[in-house]
Amino acid sequence: MQQTVISKSQFKPQVLEYLRIVEQQKKSFVITHAGKPVAKVVPYAQTDDSALARLRGSVISYKNPFDPVGLEDWEALK
């Protein structure tokens, strides 16, 4: 994703034009004030941030779910 740096004074009068560029060209912009970055405008990407979506694909098949796991990893059991 291409990123451009612009000042607040450049961004303000042309905000709609910059937002169209973000939407159509998938470019991002860093907005600065006095030469320091203050905001970043990036294309929106819808993601599924639910807990189930984050866990999807992370569970490994386990044949004996009631058997102890990692007994050799506990210092107190040695």
C-alpha positions in Angstrom: 0.0 0.0 0.0 1.5 3.3 -1.1 1.6 6.1 1.5 1.9 9.8 1.1 2.7 12.5 3.7 0.7 15.7 3.6 0.3 18.7 6.0 -3.0 19.5 7.7 -3.2 22.7 5.7 -3.0 20.7 2.4 -5.5 18.1 3.6 -8.2 20.4 5.0 -9.3 22.2 1.8 -9.1 19.0 -0.3 -10.3 16.4 2.2 -13.0 14.9 -0.1 -10.5 14.5 -2.9 -8.0 12.8 -0.6 -10.7 10.5 0.7 -11.7 9.5 -2.9 -8.0 8.6 -3.5 -8.0 6.5 -0.4 -11.1 4.7 -1.5 -10.4 4.2 -5.2 -6.6 3.9 -5.3 -6.2 2.2 -1.9 -3.5 4.8 -1.0 -2.9 5.8 2.6 -1.9 9.3 3.8 0.0 10.5 6.9 -1.2 13.9 8.0 1.4 16.2 9.7 1.3 19.3 11.8 4.5 21.3 12.0 6.3 18.4 10.3 5.2 15.8 12.9 2.8 13.0 12.0 -0.6 13.4 13.8 -2.9 11.1 11.9 -3.0 8.4 9.3 -5.8 7.8 6.8 -5.9 4.3 5.5 -8.4 2.3 3.3 -11.0 0.6 5.3 -10.8 -3.2 5.4 -13.6 -5.1 7.1 -12.3 -7.8 9.3 -14.0 -10.3 11.5 -12.6 -9.5 15.0 -14.9 -11.7 17.0 -13.3 -14.1 19.5 -14.4 -17.1 17.5 -12.9 -15.7 14.3 -9.5 -15.2 16.0 -9.6 -18.8 17.3 -10.7 -20.3 14.0 -8.1 -22.8 12.8 -6.0 -22.6 16.0 -7.4 -25.7 17.7 -5.5 -28.9 17.1 -7.3 -32.3 17.1 -6.7 -33.9 20.4 -7.6 -37.6 20.7 -7.6 -37.9 24.5 -8.9 -34.6 25.9 -9.1 -35.8 29.5 -5.5 -37.0 29.7 -2.9 -34.8 31.5 -0.9 -32.5 29.2 2.6 -31.2 29.7 3.4 -33.0 33.0 7.1 -33.0 32.0 7.0 -29.2 31.8 6.2 -28.5 35.5 9.2 -28.1 37.7 7.2 -28.9 40.9 6.3 -32.3 39.6 10.0 -33.4 39.1 
